[in-house]
Amino acid sequence: MTNETTVRSRILDIAIMLAEAKTWEAVRLQEVASRASLSLEDIRAEFREKDELIDAWFERADRAMLTDAATLAHRRLARHQRMHRAIMTWLGALAGHRRVTRQMVLGKLEPGHLHLQIPALMRISRTVQWMREAAGYQAVFPRRALEETVHTSIYLATFSHWMFDDSPRSQRTHRFLHRQLKRTNPVFSCGATLSGVHGAGYHPSHGARRAEVQGDRPIH
């Protein structure tokens, strides 16, 4: 880990800690600098504005999701199950600070914050594309555009559901996501074949039936 990465991580950790003690809106960079024994210029060298801390927070989730995607447990799953795991791993990386995450998102949605909302839309697109890479989707245009639209709607709906889910280990969100992916399964299975350990005869619905028997297992 480089020193720059360490400094950025410390700044973010302190900002999250302060937000937990009060609210994200109440966090001030001058207090973050004081707690981190840094100057405001040190903070600015890493983050041009407070909103960039939110991007860094979600980048942590991206890294956690992609790190998990490299594991054998992830690669052995059917494709739609890999998407389920990718989304829940991403959310799981934020689960320790769900209230603060909710405040971050709701703050971006305030009227008049177009300068925050447009970059946020671009970030959503990037995250969904990385999730699709992690799950192994390989469609090309125009089918790719359709799949990305469906996956984006599933991701946003699941994220919104998760933000207010107080069930143990986000079980309600697991079930919600399972239903969403099962409902849209025909969009992705029509004319598609799975690569990987399952071989040519495998169909995504086989994994769905197995998931129904085993139940949704939390991934954090």
Secondary structure, 3 states (H helix, E strand, C coil): CCHHHHHHHHHHHHHHHHHHHCCCCCCCHHHHHHHCCCCHHHHHHHCCCCHHHHHHHHHHHHHHHHHHHCCHHHHCCCHHHHHHHHHHHHHHCCHHHHHHHHHHHHHHCCCCCHHHHHHHHHHHHHHHHHHHHHHCCCCCCCHHHHHHHHHHHHHHHHHHHHHCCCCHHHHHHHHHHHHHHHHCHHHHHCCCCCCCCCCCCCCHHHHHHHHHHHCCCCCC
